[in-house]
């Protein structure tokens, strides 16, 4: 297990303490770990970049993949490929391709998907993902900024589309981690995956 995956699994260790299947965590560690933000980009940074957040029963509710809207499911699939063309054609993942526990945050349209405890050999299962319904035109650009922090310096002809209507996707590698931002039908995805644990973006 890589150090990155171990850190990401701290999310599950601290989440919803009443769930018997979650890993134990010392009380001191729980106190030192920040509570999950209720905003998508800060949640992604805390859970999927820093690698640990505390999810109380008052904040997080486990739910099933089938309960997600169809467009949200398509957005998850869009986050596993590298181009808009692929994202437009890709059907929604099956439930077997989304083995992660899904946490609904603060009762809204914001979801956290930590990676599975053991390697699942699926792009989504081996990733840490934040999924949400965009409330403004700034949501997708804010997600892209996480993936391409210096995008203003990239020539227009080299930039992936920034449209959140239909499908859009952008991905980049940072050391041993791949970051991806994707959108489909108003839903936005931020995904962090280990380059050492996944075959390639979009590999099925």
N, C-alpha and C positions, 0 to 999 in steps of 0.2 A: 504494500500500500504506500503510495507516495505521501510526502509531507502535506501536499496540497489537499489530497483527498481526506487525510486524517483531520486537517483543520476544518474542512467543510462539514465533516461528520459531527463536529461539535454542535452544529445547528440541531441535528436530531437528538443529540445527547441532552440538550437543554430545552427541548420543545415539549409542551403539553405534558407536564410531569405525571399526569394520571394515566398515560398510555403505557401499558406494561411492556410493549415491544421496544421502547426507546432505551438507549444506552444510559447507564448511570453517570452522574457528574457530581463532583464534590460541591458542597454548599458554598464554599469560598469561591470556587470558579463561577458559580451561578451569579454570585453577588458582583463579581468583577466583569461579567459579560453584559454588554449593553442590551436593553430591550429592543426588539425589532422595530425599526421605524415604520410608520404607516404611509410613507411616500415611496414610490417605486425605485427611483435611482439611489437614494440613501439606503434603502433596504438591500439592493443589489450590492452596493459597496460594502455594507456591513456583513452580509451573509455570504456573498460569493467571491468577494475580493479579500476582505479581512479574514473571513472564515468562521465567524461565530456570532450568533445572536441568541437572545433568550426569548422563547415564544411561550407566553403564559396562556392558560385556558381562556382568559378574557380577551386575548389578542388573536389567537390562531385557532382555527377550526379545521380539522382534517376532513377532506371530501374526496369524492371519486372523480376519476377522469371523465366518466360518462356525464357527470353533472356540468361540465364546462360547455359553454356555447360552441356551436360548430365553428364559428370564425376564430374563437380562441384556440381550438384544437388545430386549425389550419396554421395559425400563427406559430404554434409550437413546432410544427413541421417545417415552416419556413426558416426557423432558426437553426436547422440542421444542414442547410445547403449554402452554397457560396455565391449564387447569382439570382437575380430577380426572375429570370426565365425559369430556372429550376423551381423556385418558390411558387411561381404561378401555377405550375403543372402538378406539383406534389400534392397528393391527397392528404387528408388528415392522418396522423399516425394512428395505429391501432392501440387498444389498451395494453397489449403485450409490449408495445414499443415505448410505453410510458409507465415503467414500473415504480417510479418515484412516489413517495408520499406527497400529496398535494395539500398545502395549508392555505386556507383562505384567511387573509389578514384583515382584521378590524371590520369584518362583516361586509366589506365592499367588493369591488371587482379588481382585487389585487391578490396575487397568488405567489407563494414561494414553493419551489420544488427542489429540495436538497437532493444530492446524489444518493443512490442506493448504498446500503451499508457494504455490500460486496460488489465488485465489478459486474455490471450487467451486460457488457459488450453491446450496448445500444447507445446511440448518440445522446438521447435524452436522459436515459437512466444514469449515465456516467457524468452528467453535467449538473451544475447548480444553476437554476433558472428563476428569474422573476418575470411574471406575466401579468399584464394589466390592460384595462380598457382605457384608451387615451381620452382625457378630459379636455385637452386643448391641442392646438396645432404645434405646441412646443414639446409635447411628450416624446415623439419619435426623434426630433433633432437632439433632445437632451440625451436620449439613449445612444444615438450615433456618436455623440461627443465622448462618451465613455470608451467607445471602440476606437475612434479616430480623434484623439485629443488635439491633434495639430491639423485638422482637416482644412482649415482656412488656407493652408499653404499648398494643398493638393490642387493641381490644375482641374478645372471643371470637367474636362474631357475624361479624366481618370477617376472621377468620383462615381460611386454607385448612386442610383436614384435616391432622392430623399423623400419620395412620395410615400405617404402612409395610406393611400387609396389603392386597393388591390394588394399586391405583395411587394415588399422591399426587403433587402438584406445587405448587410455589410459585415465583414469579418476581418480580424487581424490577429497576429500572434504577438504576444508580449512575453519574452523569456520562454517558460515552459507552459504557458497558459494561452489558450485561444479565446478571445472575446468576440461575441456575435450580437448584433442588434438586428431585429427583424420586425416586420409589421405585416398584418393581414387584416383587412376589413375593420380597421380602427383599433385592433388589438396589437400591443407592442410586447416584444420579448427581449430580454437581456439574458445572455447565456455565457457561462464560463465553463470551459472544459480543459482537461489536461492534455497537452500534446503527447504525453508519454502513455496515456491510457486510452486514447481513441485513435482509430486508424486514420481518419481524415474527416474534414467537415462534410456532413451529409452522408457518411458511410452508413449503410444499413446492415 
